[in-house]
Amino acid sequence: MEAAPMMDSCQEDEDFDLSKADVKCSLVNGIPSIDFSERVNQILNKDMAFTVVIKLLGQNIGYSALYNNVCSLWKSTQPFRLMDVENGYFLEKFQSSGDFQKVLCQDCPGSQHQSFLLRWPIFVSVVLQILLIWVKKPMAFMGDAIEMWLNLLSANGGLFRLLLNLPTGKTEWPKRASAKFTSMVGNTDTRLELDENIKPADQKYKASLSMMASKLSYENEAFIETKVTQLWKRKFVKFFNCWNEYRGLPSTQAFILQDTQANPNLYVVAFRGTSPFDADDWRTDADFSWCKIKAMGKARTHSGFMQALGLQTNNGWPKEIQQHRDGQRQFAYYAIRQKLREILKENEDAKFIVTGHSLGGALAILFAAVLMLHDEELLLEKLDGVFTFGQPRVGDENFGEYMKEKMKKFDVKYLRYVYNNDLVPRVPYDDKMTLFKHFGPCLFFNSFYTGEVLPEQPNKNYFSLLWVLPKMVNAVWELIRGIILPYMYGPDYKEGWVLGMLRVIGLLVPGVSAHSPQDYVNSTRLGTLSDVELHKHQLKID
């Protein structure tokens, strides 16, 4: 798009980008606070009284292109300042109140180009992402140290034997990429075997297998392959480490296994969730700006999740793309879809399910959404269900209506598991400001693993004064329950000291420990939803 004649007046001031030295972040009474350097303050305050945060939907253009478009579309009467903040977000400072109000008007010329102004929620999103960029290295260092220590203890049989081995030189040092190295998530729930009491013909089987695959997805490729083939006696198909074009790095992991014991053969696609010490994963979660896809009508989705799935800069979701020939920089949606095409071509009787925990659950349902967007009828006919566990909200009400219509058309089951006070399914907020909404039935389990089918989980937005006391009482009960369960159901339900520490933290912040895989695995094994015929037609989207 060509620049308007106003371009010359727009460029009166020198362009600049924020650097780390320009921004200082701190906590004031527990609230994040940002201070700018004197250089930035002078520029921001110089004849600039009005500010907006802007982000283009479904595309990622450079600074110069956006500058040209802004000058052309908004035709400011006075000079303005455009600053590149992070990950496609920009700050724009206006000198004229009239220019500022014109931009805020929904009917202004810029609205037809699918750009929209995000105020308070997006400011929070930007702040969170900037914070996460700054703490990325400390988070990674702390995570590496904790995981290495936990694996060092495990490899040497505990602290006492480790102390004995150190002087003798017999210490076994864990290797991060080995089949024995366990992630932080894996250390919170050390169970690796499938429940032998749940057979392929049981109604609980697919949910139980899905959750175990979701939990296993947090591990490295060698670990996953070993456990799938040697412990589960299933076929490991492929591991994916996929590229995020908006982040400029691989940020999305998934794997596929084949359950040869199911009839017909069942394939499971499991997406990895948020790794506790991976700031890039947290940035994906924190980017809750809207992504609008034309083919979905008015539906809007979570930008961070769409980007992690393989959203293309400038092109959105083309049906086909040219992947890199060397196998590098593969995009999750396209790489997994291609593998499924190959699998189902070879095995026409096979079915597949898509699953994930936390962020992985969001990617799972959005994977199905893009399949529907592209009218992948052959794949959708073979899609036996989408199972998500502790999944955050992924879109607005219009997206929910779009998905309900498509799921009914393609006859797809969607089962969204929520355990008790888990915080993650209750974010981003469902309110008038953020507009996120869940869709479809919620399979809700309380702290006794009693399940019920609800349109929405109780206390839908988590932060409610009415729920403070009940959540704290529940947290105390969960800590006690961890001692009782092994005596009721056997050693498989014993909780380790890592999860025990998480339960203690849960006394102060109820909902944190409730997000751990332990309770979701227990819900699929001990839960009482079988009486409502969990996997039959009444739980399909109406």
N, C-alpha and C positions, 0 to 999 in steps of 0.2 A: 504494500500500500504506500502511495506517495505521501510525502509530508505536505501539510498545508502551508500557505505563505507565512503563517505565524511562527514557523520554525525558527526564523532568525531571532525573533524576540525571545523565544523559548531558550535559546542557547546563550543568553547574555552572561550567565554564570558558568563557572567551571564545573564539570561533572566530577563526582567522586563516589567511591564505595566505602562502606564502613569496614574498618579493620578491627582486629581484636583489641588493639591498643585504644581504640576510640570508645569502647563500651566497657563499663565496669558493672558487674552484677552482684547483688547482695540480697540478704533477707532482712526485711524490716517488720518486726512483729509476726514473723512467719510468712510474710507475703513477699514474693520476688520483686525486687526494685532494680531499675536500670538507670545508671548515670552515664551521660555522654561526656567525652573529653571537651575541653574548652574550644578546640578547633571546630568540633561538630556543633556545639551550642551556638557559636558565633554564626555559623551558616544557617542553622535552624531558626534562630531568633531574628535574623536580619530580614525585616519586612515580611515575615511569613507568620501569619496568625492562625492558619487553619490547616489541619493535617488529616489525611485519610490513609488507610492501609488498603492496597489493591492487590488483586491476584487474578490472572487470567485463567479461565476454566478450560480444561481439556487440552491445553497447549503450553509450551514452554519456550518463549521467544527471548531473544537477547535484549540487553539494555537499550541499544540504539534503536532496534525495531519498535520496542515499546514506546520509547521517547517520541519517535515519529508519529506513532498511532495516537498517543495522548494529545500531542499538539494538533493533529488533524481532526480528531473526533470532538475534543472538548473546546477547542478554539478559545483558550483563556485570553481574557482581556489584559491580564497582567502577567509578568514572568512567574514561573513556579519552579520548585526544586524537586527533582525525582531522584530517589536514592534506592539502590539495590540492597535489600536487607539480607535475605537468605532464602534459598529453595523456591524461587519464583515469587517471593513477596517483595513489595516495593512500598516505600513511604513517599507520599507526595505532599509537599507543603505549598499551600496557596497564599498569595498576598491579598487577593481580593475576596471579600465575603460573597460577592455575587458569583464568582467562579466556583467557590466552594459549594454553595447551595445548588448551583446548576448541576454539578457532578453528583450530588446526593440524590437528586431527583431521579426516580426510577424510569421516567419517560425521557431522560436525556439521550442525546444521540449515541452515547457509548453503550447503552444497554443492549442494542441490537447486535453487538459484536461479542456477546456472551461474556463480557467482563462484568464483575459486580464487586461492590465494596463491602468488605467484611470489617465490622467495627470491633466491639469488645471481644467476642469469642476468638476472632482471628488474631487480635493483639495478644491474647493469652497464648494462642498456638505459636505465634512467632517467638514470644518470650521463652516458652518451654523449649522450642527447638534451638534457640541460641544458647540457653543454659546447657542443653544436652551436648552441643558441639564443644563447649568449653570443658565439660566433665568427661568427654569421651575417653581420653587417655587414662585419667585416674580410675574411671569405672572399669576399663579393660584390665588395667594393672591389678586392681583389687580382685576382680573376678578370676583372673588367671591364678593369683596367689591362693585364693580360697579353694578353687577347684584342684589345684596341684596339691595342696595340703590334704584335702579330703581323699584324693586318689593315692597319695603317699601312705596315708593311714590304712586305706583299704588294701593296697598292694602288699603291705608288710604285716597284715594281721592285727592292726590296732596300735595304739600308742606305746604300750609296754614292749611289744616285740620290735617296734621301730627303734626304740631306745636301745634295745639289745643288739640290733643289727648294725646300727651306726658305727660303733667302735670296731666291729669285725669286718667291715667292708662288704657285708652281705645285703646291704640295703637295695631294694628293688625300686628303681626310679621310673615312675610312669611316663609314658610318651603320649602326648596329646592326641595324635592321630591313630593310636592303636585301638584294637578291638576291645581293650580292657578299660579304656579311659571313659569315666562317667561324668556327664555334665552336672551342673548345679541342680538342675531340675530333676535329673535322674537320682541324685542323692537325697532328694526330699521324699521320693517313693522308689524304693529299691527293688520292687517286684518286677520281674522280667518275664515270668512264665504266664501263659494264658491259663484261664480258669478251666481246669479239666472237667468240672461239673457242668459247664455250659457247652453243649454240643451244637454243631452246625444247624441242626433242625430246630433248636430252641429259639424262641422269640427274642431273647436277650443277646443272641450270639453276635449279630452284626454290630450292635451298639457296643458290646464288650470288646470285640475285635477292633472296632474303630477307635475307641479310647486308648487301648493299648498301643495301637499304631501311632496315634497322635502323641502319646507320651514318648514313644521310641524315636519320634522324629527330631527330638531335641539333641540326639546324640550324633557322633561323627559317622561317616559312611561305613568305615570298617566295623564299628560297633553294631550298626543297624544290620548290615549284611550277615554278620556272624549270628546274631540273635534270631533273625528271621529264618535262616537256613538250618542252624544247628539246634536251636532251642524250640522254635515254633514248628519246625519241619514244614515250612512253607517255602515258596520260591521268591527270592529277591530279584526284582526286575531291573530297577534303575534308581540311582540317586541323582537329584538335581540341585545344582548350586547356581542360581539364576541372577541375572543382571537387573539392576534398577537404573534405568536411564536417567532418572531425575536425580538420583544420589551419585551416580557415576561409580558404582561399586556393586559387587554381588551381595544382595541382602535378603534373598528369598530362597529357602531350602525346602525340599519335599522329596518323597520317595514313593515308589510303587512296589507293592508285593502282590503275589498271586496266591490265593488260598485254594489250593488244589483239592482240599477236603470238602469244599462246598459244591453243591450241585444245582445249577451249572457252576463252572469255575467262577470264582469271584475275585476281582482285582480291587485293591484298596489304594487310593491316592491320598497320602497323608501330608499335610502342610505343617511346617514347623511354626510354633508360636514365638512369642517374645522371649528372647534369652535375657535373663535378669541383669546381666552386666554388659549388654550390647546396646550402646547408645544409639546406634543407627536403627535398631528395631524400635526403640522408644521414640525416636523421631518420626518413624512411620506412623506409630500410634498417635503421636501428638499433632500430626498434620491433618486436622479435622476440617480443613477447608472443603468447599464443595467442588466436585468434579461432575460436570454436566455433559452427557452424551446425547447428541441430537437424535439418534435413532431410538432412544428411550423416552422421547417426548419431554415432559417436564421433570422427569425423575432426576434426582441428584444423589451422588454417592460420595463416600469418604475418599478424598484425594490421596492420602497416604497409602491406603490399602490398594487402591487402583494402580498407583505407581509401582508398588511392590509386586503386583500381579503381572505387570508388563505393559502398562499404558505407554503408548508411544508419544514422544514429544512432537508437537505440531500435528500429528496424524490421528491422535485418539486411539480408536480400536479398529484398524483395518482388518478385514477378514483374514488376509494372508500377508505375511511379511517375508523379507529375505533375511534369514538367520545367517550369522557368521559361519563361514565354511570350516573354520578351524575348531568349531565346537565351543568357542569362548563367547562370552556375552550372550548367552541364550536367555530368552525372556520366558518367565515361568508359564504363563498361559499357553503360549505358542509351542513351547518345547513339550509340555505335558500333553497337550492336545494331540500333537503329532505322534507321540509315543502311543497314546490310546488308540489312535486310528490304526497304527500298525498292529497292535495287539488284537484288536477286535476284528481286523481283517483276517488274521491267522486263526482266531478262535471265535467263530460266529455265534456260538452259544453262550459266550461269557457275558457277565454283567460287571459293572464297577460301581463303587461308592466313593464319595469324596468326603474327607473328614479333616478335622484340625481342632486344636485346643487354643484358646485365647486368640491372638493374632492369626494363628493357623485356621481357626474357625471362620474368621472374617474372610480370609483368602479362599476358603472352601466354598462358601456360599456365593462369593463374587465370581469364582471360576465358573460355577453353574450359570450365573447371570450372563456372563459373556458368551458362553455356549448358546444360550437362548437368544442373545443379541444377534449372533451370527447364524441363527437357525440351523444349528448342527444337528439335524434330525437323527442321523444314524447314531451319533454318540448319545443323544438324549434318550433315544429308545432303549439304550443299554444302561443308562444311569439308574441304579437301583435305589438311590437315596443320598441325601446330604446330611451328615451327622456332625453337629458342632457342639463343642463343650466350652462353656465360659466365654462365649463369643461376644465381642462388643457390637454396638450398633454400627451399621454400615451404610445407611442411607436415610432418606426422608420418607414421608408418607406416600408420595407419588412413586418412589422406587418400590415401596412395599406393594402398592397396587399393581405396578408393572410386573413384579415377580409373581404375585398370586395368579394373575392372568396367564402368564407363561407357564407356571408350574402346573396349572390346571390343564392347559393345552397339551403339555408334553407328559402329563401323568407322573410327575416327580414328587417323591416324599421329601420333606424337610423336617428334621427333628433337632430342635435346639434345646440342649440340656443346660439347665442352670441349677447350681447347687447353692442352696440356702442364701447366705449373705455375701456371696461372691461379688466383689466390687465391679469387676470388668464388664459383665453384661449390662451394667447400669450406666455405662459411659459410652460415647459422649452423651450429654444430657438430652433427655426428651422434654424440651420446654419451648416456649415461644421464641427464644433467642437462637438456640442452636438447631431446633427442628428435626433432630434425629429421631427415628422411630424403628422399633422392631416390627417384624411382620411374621405371621404364621404362629402356630401353637408353641407354647413354652412348656417343656417337660421339667417341672420344678420339683426338686427334692429337698426336704428339710434335713435337719441335723440327725434325725432318726432314719434317714434314707427312705422315708415315706414319700412317694411321688404322686403328683396330680398334674393334669393337663390344664393349663391356664392360658388366657389370651396374653398375659403379661406377668412377669415376676412381681411379687409383692415389693413394696418400697422401690418403685421403678427407678428412682434417681439416687438412691443410696443415702445422700446427705439429708436426713430428716430428723428433727429433734424427737419426734414421736417414736423413732426406732432406735434411739441411742441405747436405752436400757435393755430392750430385748436383744439387741446385737451383742452387748457385753455379756449378758447372761448366757447366750448361745456360745460365745467364745470360751467361757469358763467350762461349759458342758463339753465342748469339743476337746478341750485339754484332758478332761477326766475320761471321756469316751475312748481316747487313744490308749488308755491303760486297760479298759474293760474289753474292748473288741477282740483281742487275741484269745481271751478266755472263752469267748462266745463262739468265735468262728475259726480259730486256729492261728498259727504263727504268720500266715500270709497277711494278717491284718495288724501286725505289730508295727508301730510307728517308731522310726529311728530318731536319734537325738537332733538331727538337722531339722526335721519336721517339727520336733518338740520345741525347738527354739523359735521356729516360725509361729507355732501356736501361742507361745508366750508373747511374741510381738502382736499377735492377733488380739490379745487382751486389751492392748492400747489402741490398735487400729483394726477393729473387726472387719473382716472382708478380705484381708490380705492372705491369711492362711487358707481361707475358704476357696481361693483360686487355685490352690495346688492340685496337681493331677490325682493325688491320693483320694480325695473325696469324690472325684468324678469316676475313678475306677471303682470305688466302693458303690457308688450309685448305680452303675451298670451291672454290678454283680449282686448286690444285696437289695437293690431298689425293688419297690412293689408295684411297678407299672404294668406288669405282664397281664393283669386282669382287664386292662383296657385295650388289649390287643395292640401292643405298641407299634408293630410294623405293618398293620393292615390299613385298609383304605380310609377309615374314618379320620386318620391323622394326616391325610394329604391336604394340601392347601385347598380350601373351599373357594 
